[in-house]
Structure formats: C-alpha cells, structure tokens
Amino acid sequence: MIMSDIAKDKMAHSLKKRGSVSSLNSHELRWKELHGRIKDRMSTVSYMDEPSLRDDASRLTVQMENTYQLGPTKHFPVVIVNHILKDVLTNYLQEELYEPELCRQMTKTISEVIKAQIKDLMIPRYKLIVIVHIGQLNRQSILIGSRCLWNPKSDTFSSYVFRNSSLFALANVYAVYFE
C-alpha cells in the first residue's frame, strides 16, 4: 500500500503534536517501515500534547450505538411531579396579587424552577415540556387546550391548579418518551 504525498503530509503534521510509545524494538520498527506491517502483535500507548483548535474540528465525533430500547425502564413519576407542582406554585404565588408584568415574569421563573426540580429526579429518556398559565381571578372562565403526538404506553402528563384571592395558576408538565 503506497501513501500519497498529501496523506504523508497530514500524518507528519499530526505526529508533530502527537506521539506514541511502542513495544517494538528498533529492528522491528525498521522492518515495519519497509514492509508496512508486522507479523506479531504489538502494543502501543498513544498520547497527544497541546491540542489546537484545528485538531478539535478534525476529530471524529463519538457515535453511540443504538440501544433498541422501545419502552422506558422507569416510568415517569406522576405523583412526585404533582407534589413538585403544588410546592412550587404555592411557594411562589401564595401571597402574590395579580399584576400583569409581574405574572409574565413569574410564569417564566416558575416554569424554569419546575423543570429544574423534575430534571433533578434524573428520569432517563423523557423530554419535558413545562407550561405555566397565570391569570386574574375575576369570575371569568378560561379554556386551555393542547395537542401533540402521544404514545399512551409511555407518555404522560401532570397538572396542578392553584388559586388565591386575586389570581389562578395552571401548571402542566408533559413527559414524552424519547425512543
């Protein structure tokens, strides 16, 4: 097998930054250089010194093998998530009055806190969608709907409604299994 000049240049450039320690003696190394192969097994230890940004782009990405796992090993804990929703909504909104700008920021904050606490449960392979609605409690009604592709065997949701004297809040967590 004959190496092209471009391949030799690339190899020489990479060897400037990299090195290896081999178990071959000098006679075996010369024979390997001349014939391109060695009959016996050899062991090598490779190392890299001072990687550059250009080397990072040229590396191959690690590809994980498929697990062929079609269902969850651990189901989503709806009861625990319901307790998280109740605790977070109660702690953040117990004494609050409805103010549109404050509630706009609170929906973002509350949804991030809920998502962080659920992620701390470390439930593998579930994608989480957290939606929080806050509105003024003034004898009106509201109808909220949502739609998505759903596998009833593995996908689930959790929901909690909170009310105080001036506002209501609805928090929904959708857990969609990622195959």
C-alpha positions, -999 to 999 in steps of 0.1 A, spaced: 0 0 0 15 33 -11 7 65 7 0 97 -13 21 128 -6 -10 145 9 -16 117 33 21 117 43 20 154 50 -11 151 71 5 122 91 37 142 96 17 172 108 -3 151 133 29 134 145 44 167 154 17 172 181 12 135 189 35 107 199 33 71 207 52 46 228 55 12 212 66 -22 225 86 -29 192 124 -28 192 144 -7 166 148 -37 142 111 -44 142 103 -7 136 126 -6 106 110 -38 92 76 -23 98 86 9 79 99 -11 50 71 -36 47 42 -17 62 31 -45 86 43 -66 114 36 -103 118 33 -104 156 10 -84 178 23 -51 192 10 -28 220 11 9 218 3 38 241 -7 70 223 -8 105 237 -15 140 225 3 172 236 -12 207 234 -43 202 212 -51 231 190 -85 244 178 -79 230 143 -73 195 158 -107 196 175 -125 202 143 -107 173 126 -116 147 152 -144 123 146 -175 127 168 -183 98 191 -213 79 179 -233 58 204 -247 25 193 -285 20 192 -300 5 224 -331 -8 206 -350 0 238 -385 8 227 -400 15 261 -390 32 293 -372 12 320 -386 35 347 -419 52 342 -425 89 348 -434 95 384 -466 115 381 -474 116 418 -439 130 427 -442 156 399 -477 166 412 -461 173 446 -434 194 429 -460 214 411 -480 220 442 -450 230 463 -436 254 437 -469 271 428 -478 275 465 -444 289 475 -442 314 446 -478 326 445 -493 322 480 -491 359 489 -490 374 454 -515 398 439 -523 398 402 -501 423 383 -497 416 345 -460 424 342 -451 405 374 -471 375 364 -454 374 330 -420 371 347 -434 347 373 -446 323 346 -411 321 331 -394 317 365 -419 291 378 -416 270 347 -378 270 349 -379 261 386 -403 232 379 -382 219 350 -350 220 371 -366 202 400 -380 175 377 -347 171 359 -331 166 394 -351 134 396 -329 121 367 -356 102 348 -339 89 317 -350 95 281 -380 117 288 -384 151 271 -400 176 294 -424 204 284 -434 227 312 -462 253 306 -474 277 333 -505 300 329 -513 327 354 -544 348 352 -566 372 372 -593 356 392 -623 378 384 -653 355 379 -644 346 344 -638 312 327 -609 301 306 -605 271 284 -569 259 277 -562 231 252 -531 213 240 -523 187 213 -493 166 205 -484 132 191 -487 108 220 -479 72 229 -503 63 258 -480 35 269 -450 57 277 -460 94 275 -478 111 303 -486 145 319 -490 161 353 -511 191 361 -519 213 391 -542 243 395 -535 269 422 -558 297 434 -555 326 458 -577 357 464 -566 375 432 -551 350 407 -551 315 395 -523 295 380 -522 263 360 -490 243 356 -488 214 331 -458 191 327 -457 169 296 -433 140 297 -427 125 262 -406 94 260 -377 97 236 -370 64 218 
